Amino acid sequence: MTLPAWTGALVAVLTVVTARAGYAIDESKLVDLTHAFDEGTIHWPTAKPFRWEKEAWGKAPGGYWYASASFSASEHLGTHIDSPIHFAEGQATTDLIPLRQLVGPAVVIDITRECAADRDYQLLPAEIAAWEKANGRIPAGAIVLVRTGWAAYWGDRTRYMGTAAPRDIRSLHFPGVSSEAARVLVERRVDGIGIDTASLDHGPSTEFRTHRVLNGAGIYGLENMANLDRLASRGATVLALPMKIRNGTGGLVRVIALLP
């Protein structure tokens, strides 16, 4: 019997969980790939920002401490998932993405040097080929993470997005993934693609061809990721667990990596 590709990643997770007495997790092998959400969280120029407010914060009439707050946000801000339905009619909504697709072996492709020279750079098929020459063919069920170095600009909206002007979608400049590279990754049958920028398509895109290629093939995206510099080219296992929003086009997500 041939086991699905993702079972190896699941075994890796269980191995880490059960490695120590008492089933404790080795925290040194956990990497948080998620930016915290607050009023400064970067959002798409036309999207609603993140809002958080205290509803109760202090001693209750009974003398005990009680704290509660509420938040509102676009589905597409900060570290979030793009569900396949985002750019592909009839594809899966956030609540219908199978859990097996949200856990998988990480493939990290580093294009930081190219992006430092060109802020509108796009991952190309040649870089995928170079990765495979050094590491072997990208396995089916992988979660491909594209490291551009842009996470270093997180918190500086102008440098990160290319503009801080409200609703300005004409002046966006940041790296992304070319539609040609996206087609290669569809051929590899990956489960998801993540990037440390605001979009899988680079900033100047107006047709969002990369989103359309990937979402049309049932592949989700992870955007605005953090700490990709802490992962090697291969060997880590990624868990990307979004809010389970019924009919969601995306959602805030906590992404972590487990190192080998």
C-alpha positions in Angstrom: 0.0 0.0 0.0 1.3 3.5 -0.9 0.8 6.0 1.8 -0.1 9.7 1.0 2.9 12.0 0.9 1.7 14.0 4.0 1.9 11.0 6.3 5.6 11.4 6.6 5.1 14.9 7.9 2.4 13.8 10.3 4.8 11.1 11.7 7.4 13.8 12.2 5.0 15.9 14.2 4.0 12.9 16.4 7.7 12.0 16.9 8.4 15.5 18.3 5.3 15.4 20.5 6.1 12.0 22.0 9.9 12.3 22.1 10.2 13.3 25.7 8.8 11.7 28.9 5.3 13.0 29.6 4.8 13.8 25.9 6.4 17.2 26.3 7.2 19.1 23.1 10.8 20.1 22.5 10.3 23.9 22.2 13.7 24.4 20.7 12.3 22.7 17.6 9.3 25.0 17.2 9.4 28.1 15.0 6.6 30.7 14.9 6.0 31.8 11.3 3.3 34.2 12.3 3.3 38.0 12.9 1.3 39.2 15.9 -2.0 40.9 15.2 -2.5 44.4 16.5 -3.5 47.9 15.3 -0.3 48.1 13.3 -0.9 44.9 11.3 -0.3 45.5 7.7 -3.4 45.1 5.5 -4.2 45.3 1.8 -4.9 49.0 0.9 -8.6 48.3 0.1 -9.2 46.0 3.1 -10.5 46.7 6.6 -7.7 47.0 9.2 -7.4 44.9 12.3 -9.4 46.3 15.3 -9.1 45.1 18.9 -10.8 46.7 21.9 -11.2 45.9 25.6 -14.7 45.1 26.7 -13.8 44.3 30.3 -10.4 44.7 31.9 -10.1 44.6 35.7 -11.6 43.5 38.9 -15.2 42.3 38.6 -17.9 43.1 41.2 -17.0 39.8 42.9 -13.4 40.9 43.4 -11.8 38.5 40.9 -10.0 39.5 37.8 -11.9 39.4 34.5 -10.7 40.4 31.0 -12.5 40.2 27.7 -12.0 41.9 24.3 -13.4 41.8 20.8 -11.7 42.1 17.4 -12.7 42.6 13.8 -10.5 42.2 10.7 -10.5 41.5 7.0 -9.9 37.8 6.2 -6.8 38.9 4.3 -4.4 40.8 6.5 -1.4 40.0 8.6 -0.3 36.4 8.4 -3.3 34.8 6.7 -4.5 32.0 4.4 -5.9 32.6 0.9 -8.4 29.8 0.4 -8.7 28.3 -3.1 -12.0 30.1 -3.6 -10.3 33.4 -3.3 -9.5 33.5 -7.0 -11.2 30.4 -8.3 -15.0 29.9 -8.3 -16.2 26.6 -6.9 -12.9 25.8 -5.1 -12.6 25.1 -1.3 -13.6 27.7 1.3 -11.5 28.0 4.5 -13.6 25.6 6.4 -13.4 22.9 3.7 -9.6 22.8 3.2 -8.7 19.3 4.3 -6.5 19.1 7.4 -4.0 16.9 5.6 -3.3 19.9 3.3 -2.5 22.1 6.2 0.3 19.9 7.5 3.3 19.0 5.3 7.0 19.0 4.7 8.5 22.5 4.1 10.3 23.4 1.0 12.1 26.8 1.4 13.3 28.6 -1.7 15.4 31.6 -0.9 15.4 34.5 -3.4 16.5 37.2 -1.0 19.5 38.2 -3.0 17.5 38.7 -6.2 14.8 40.7 -4.2 17.4 43.0 -2.6 18.3 44.0 -6.2 14.8 44.3 -7.5 11.8 44.9 -5.1 9.4 43.7 -7.8 11.3 40.4 -8.4 9.3 37.2 -9.0 10.3 33.6 -8.3 11.1 31.9 -11.6 11.0 28.3 -12.8 14.8 28.4 -13.0 15.0 28.9 -9.2 12.7 25.9 -8.6 15.0 23.9 -10.9 18.0 25.0 -9.0 16.4 24.0 -5.7 15.6 20.6 -7.0 19.1 20.1 -8.4 20.5 20.7 -4.9 17.8 19.0 -2.9 15.8 16.5 -5.0 12.4 16.8 -6.6 9.8 18.8 -4.6 7.5 16.1 -3.1 3.8 16.0 -3.6 2.0 17.4 -0.6 4.8 19.8 0.2 4.2 23.3 1.5 6.5 25.6 -0.5 7.8 28.7 1.3 9.3 31.5 -0.7 11.8 33.6 1.3 12.2 37.1 -0.1 13.6 38.8 3.0 10.7 41.2 3.1 9.7 40.2 6.7 12.6 42.5 7.8 10.4 45.5 6.7 7.3 44.3 8.7 5.9 47.3 10.6 7.2 49.8 8.0 4.2 50.0 5.7 6.0 52.1 3.1 9.0 49.8 2.7 6.9 46.6 3.0 4.1 47.6 0.6 5.7 50.3 -1.5 3.1 52.8 -0.3 1.4 53.8 2.9 -1.4 55.8 1.2 -4.9 54.5 2.0 -6.5 52.6 -0.9 -3.5 53.1 -3.1 -3.1 49.9 -5.2 -1.2 51.6 -8.0 2.0 52.1 -6.1 2.5 48.6 -4.6 6.0 47.2 -4.9 7.1 43.9 -3.3 8.3 40.5 -4.6 6.1 37.6 -5.5 5.8 34.3 -7.4 5.6 34.3 -11.2 2.7 32.6 -12.9 5.2 30.4 -14.7 6.7 29.2 -11.4 3.2 28.7 -10.1 2.5 26.3 -12.9 5.6 24.3 -12.1 4.4 24.0 -8.5 1.0 22.9 -9.7 2.7 20.1 -11.7 4.6 19.1 -8.5 1.2 18.7 -6.7 2.1 20.8 -3.7 -0.6 21.5 -1.1 0.2 25.1 -0.3 2.5 28.0 -1.0 3.7 30.6 1.5 5.6 33.9 1.2 6.9 36.6 3.5 5.3 39.4 1.5 1.7 40.8 1.2 0.8 38.7 -1.8 1.8 35.7 -3.9 1.6 38.0 -6.9 4.2 40.7 -6.9 3.2 44.2 -6.0 2.7 45.6 -9.6 0.3 42.8 -10.6 -3.1 43.9 -11.8 -4.4 40.5 -13.1 -3.2 38.2 -10.2 -2.3 35.4 -12.5 -0.4 33.6 -9.9 -3.3 33.5 -7.5 -5.5 32.3 -10.4 -3.2 29.5 -11.4 -2.7 28.2 -7.8 -6.2 28.7 -6.5 -7.6 27.2 -9.7 -5.6 24.0 -8.9 -7.0 23.9 -5.3 -3.7 25.2 -3.8 -4.0 27.7 -0.9 -1.6 30.6 -0.2 0.0 31.8 3.1 0.9 35.5 3.0 2.8 37.8 5.3 4.8 35.0 6.9 7.5 35.6 9.5 10.9 34.0 10.4 11.5 32.0 7.2 15.2 32.7 7.7 15.1 30.2 10.6 14.3 27.3 8.3 16.7 25.3 6.2 15.9 24.5 2.6 14.2 21.3 3.6 13.6 19.1 6.7 11.0 21.1 8.6 7.4 20.3 9.0 4.8 23.1 8.6 1.4 23.3 10.4 -0.8 26.1 9.1 -4.1 26.3 11.1 -6.5 29.1 10.1 -9.7 30.2 11.8 -12.3 27.8 10.6 -14.6 30.4 8.9 -17.5 28.8 7.2 -17.6 30.0 3.5 -14.4 31.9 4.2 -12.2 33.2 1.4 -9.3 33.3 3.8 -8.6 33.8 7.5 -6.1 34.7 10.1 -3.7 31.8 10.6 -1.2 30.6 13.1 1.6 28.9 11.2 4.4 27.0 13.0 7.3 24.9 11.8 8.8 21.9 13.6 12.5 21.5 13.0 13.9 18.0 12.4 
